[in-house]
Every structure is written in C-alpha cells, then in structure tokens.
Amino acid sequence: MNFATDAWTSPNHKAYVAFRVHFEHEGDPMSMLLDLVEVAESHSGVNLANAFAKVLEDFGIEDNVHQFFIRLNNCWNLP
C-alpha cells in the first residue's frame, strides 16, 4: 500500500487533510480516498501524523504500516 496526502487551509481558515491509498488487487491498480478530515490545529507534522494514525486505525490497517509508526514515535514522541 502507498499513501498520499493533500493538506490545505480553506478560505474560512479551517485546516483539512485528505488521505488516499494506492494498492494492487488481483493485478489491477486501485486507488481510493480513505478520508477527508479537519485538523483541529495547524498542519504540523505531529498533527498530520496523528490524523493519519486515526484514519489507519478506523480502517483497521494500522498494523500494515506498523514500522512507519515505530519510527515516528521514536522521532516525535507521539502518543
């Protein structure tokens, strides 16, 4: 699985981030939007990482990217 994000601030000053996943299923490339979420605070790396972790957990795929979060926790002391 490969993940893509796009973060932006709306004209009314709300921060958003979209999460997409790209993968192969039975030989066919697939892509889907996982979620579009409002980030309560700024687009800092920690806030975006926490939002991404929540989306992965909601879809039950957090174990598929476990090593990624071990590195993040070591670097940023995430909860």
Secondary structure per residue as TSV (DSSP state, phi and psi in degrees):
chain	resnum	aa	ss	phi	psi
A	1	M	-	360.0	139.5
A	2	N	E	-122.0	140.2
A	3	F	E	-115.4	145.2
A	4	A	E	-128.9	146.1
A	5	T	E	-129.9	156.1
A	6	D	E	-143.4	119.3
A	7	A	E	-114.8	142.2
A	8	W	E	-156.5	167.9
A	9	T	E	-114.4	130.5
A	10	S	-	-75.0	166.3
A	11	P	T	-59.2	-23.8
A	12	N	T	-92.5	18.4
A	13	H	S	68.7	27.3
A	14	K	-	-98.4	139.5
A	15	A	E	-92.7	132.7
A	16	Y	E	-130.1	156.6
A	17	V	E	-144.9	137.8
A	18	A	E	-108.8	142.2
A	19	F	E	-122.2	125.1
A	20	R	E	-118.0	152.2
A	21	V	E	-122.7	139.8
A	22	H	E	-122.9	132.1
A	23	F	E	-157.5	174.6
A	24	E	E	-113.4	133.0
A	25	H	E	-129.7	116.1
A	26	E	T	52.0	40.9
A	27	G	T	84.8	-5.5
A	28	D	E	-103.8	133.5
A	29	P	E	-70.2	136.8
A	30	M	E	-128.4	152.1
A	31	S	E	-149.3	136.4
A	32	M	E	-150.3	150.8
A	33	L	E	-77.4	123.0
A	34	L	E	-81.9	-47.1
A	35	D	E	-167.0	157.7
A	36	L	E	-127.0	114.5
A	37	V	E	-125.9	149.7
A	38	E	E	-85.2	130.8
A	39	V	E	-94.3	120.1
A	40	A	S	-60.1	-28.1
A	41	E	S	-121.7	-153.9
A	42	S	-	-71.9	171.7
A	43	H	-	-82.9	42.6
A	44	S	-	-69.6	159.6
A	45	G	H	-57.6	-41.6
A	46	V	H	-65.9	-44.2
A	47	N	H	-63.9	-41.7
A	48	L	H	-67.6	-39.8
A	49	A	H	-63.6	-40.9
A	50	N	H	-65.2	-40.1
A	51	A	H	-64.6	-41.4
A	52	F	H	-63.6	-43.1
A	53	A	H	-60.3	-40.0
A	54	K	H	-65.8	-41.5
A	55	V	H	-63.6	-45.4
A	56	L	H	-60.0	-41.7
A	57	E	H	-64.9	-43.3
A	58	D	H	-59.4	-34.7
A	59	F	T	-91.2	-1.6
A	60	G	T	69.8	27.7
A	61	I	-	-117.4	14.4
A	62	E	G	-61.5	-30.7
A	63	D	G	-68.8	-23.1
A	64	N	G	-71.3	-17.9
A	65	V	G	-124.6	29.8
A	66	H	H	-55.1	-46.2
A	67	Q	H	-62.2	-35.4
A	68	F	H	-58.4	-45.6
A	69	F	H	-74.9	-26.9
A	70	I	H	-62.0	-43.3
A	71	R	H	-65.1	-42.0
A	72	L	H	-62.6	-44.5
A	73	N	H	-60.8	-39.2
A	74	N	H	-68.3	-33.0
A	75	C	H	-84.7	-38.9
A	76	W	H	-116.7	-2.1
A	77	N	-	54.0	51.0
A	78	L	-	-72.8	156.1
A	79	P	-	-68.3	360.0
